[in-house]
Amino acid sequence: MGFVGSNLACSLKAKYPGYTIIAFDNLKRRGSELNLTRLRENGIIFIHGDIRNKADFDEIGKVDCIIDAAAEPSVLAGIDGSPEYLIDTNLNGTINTLYFANKHKADFIFLSTSRVYPIPQIDKINFTETETRFEIAKEQSLSGITTSGIAENFPIEGARSFYGATKLASELFVKEFNEFTGLKTVINRCGVIAGPWQMGKIDQGVTVLWVARHFFKKPLSYIGFGVTGKQVRDALHVNDLFELVDWQIPNIAKVSGETFNAGGGNVCSFSLKELTLLCQEITGNKIEITSVKETRNADIRIYITDNAKVTKACGWKPRTEPKKLVADIYQWLKTNEIQLHSILN
Ligand SMILES: NC(=O)c1ccc[n+]([C@@H]2O[C@H](COP(=O)([O-])OP(=O)(O)OC[C@H]3O[C@@H](n4cnc5c(N)ncnc54)[C@H](O)[C@@H]3O)[C@@H](O)[C@H]2O)c1
């Protein structure tokens, strides 16, 4: 059970104790096993299974709603080695999950990503530079980009990483099932998601990685983009994502077939440099940050979500600001230091 899935499951069960909630995971992600105790304590059923294998779904039985949060979530996956596991899980696995949803006519909430937007298009975003970060400039030539961030009509032509491609291809199948089998579906394209119980690592989960390295006093690097640490992301607190999903589950008929960008937006965005300052303030530790000149493959300078469409349709917007996000992660690290030491240190 991964970071997003386990948090959504626990939050749903806490709010609706009468719901039967099943977590289905092959425990591929290191640290996911730590969630098992937590899930059990919260009354959530765990089934060990692999979304690549259709037969594994038989164990689950009938369900009313599926939140598809099982994936290989790293943008770097498959770029240096074989993309096979990534494609089998993120694309074929989603299709298997759609077969399963269709069998039970279960509603389907798909967690997609901002990485469906192509890297060459993101590279064309005009930006300015302040003391601590890159910012989206007022003047832009592309559609779907303003100082509010990237909207759903941002151009979609161009390469986006194997990861982004598997998620976009999955989205296409979600749409087909919606149109031709009558499944009720909704797609949320999230930027960075962060919060407690994320097993942050070098290639995925940057916010937790950053806080954890400060907490455990281990070094970090600014990579690429002039090594100033000014690259910017928005980050959505997983509790804020829960509020969106909590609205969408009972209201899915109102937004069925829709695709939304949903992220931290301008409410919660930071550059690495700003994140460093926050981590110093909250952990009280200052660590060595080295520089790696070459920009990493598939990396991007800036991503901020324009939440206008999702706010209009679902009445939802992100609420958590960066300081609270970092403080929540720090608190989680402190409370679970012994358990997390071997995974995040
Ligand atoms: N975390 C983010 O910043 C972020 C941002 C945008 C979108 N998303 C999407 O949200 C979803 C959840 O991501 P996360 O951050 O919780 O990642 P995560 O790695 O913490 O969780 C994914 C879970 O999927 C499981 N898994 C991997 N392959 C599997 C397979 N073949 N069969 C069954 N289970 C398998 C892993 O064991 C892991 O527990 C993903 O679809 C991801 O693409 C995440």
The ligand as an ORCA input file, in Angstrom:
! r2SCAN-3c Opt
* xyz 0 1
  N       3.527     11.100     -5.208
  C       3.425     12.000     -6.145
  O       4.081     13.031     -6.103
  C       2.441     11.784     -7.283
  C       2.181     12.870     -8.121
  C       1.263     12.709     -9.160
  C       0.642     11.501     -9.339
  N       0.919     10.455     -8.513
  C       0.246      9.187     -8.744
  O      -0.376      8.789     -7.553
  C      -0.371      7.360     -7.468
  C       0.204      6.939     -6.135
  O       1.562      7.323     -6.036
  P       2.338      7.257     -4.663
  O       3.057      8.529     -4.495
  O       1.433      6.771     -3.610
  O       3.418      6.137     -4.994
  P       3.900      4.910     -4.070
  O       5.069      4.299     -4.755
  O       4.045      5.325     -2.667
  O       2.653      3.935     -4.166
  C       2.414      3.131     -5.267
  C       2.122      1.730     -4.755
  O       1.906      0.876     -5.885
  C       2.460     -0.378     -5.576
  N       2.720     -1.104     -6.814
  C       3.721     -0.910     -7.718
  N       3.619     -1.794     -8.714
  C       2.509     -2.544     -8.449
  C       1.893     -3.639     -9.122
  N       2.361     -4.109    -10.279
  N       0.797     -4.218     -8.551
  C       0.302     -3.755     -7.368
  N       0.845     -2.722     -6.694
  C       1.940     -2.120     -7.237
  C       3.729     -0.088     -4.781
  O       4.115     -1.176     -3.952
  C       3.294      1.124     -3.956
  O       2.848      0.733     -2.675
  C       0.400      6.857     -8.680
  O      -0.514      6.490     -9.672
  C       1.191      8.057     -9.130
  O       1.426      8.012    -10.509
  C       1.808     10.569     -7.487
*
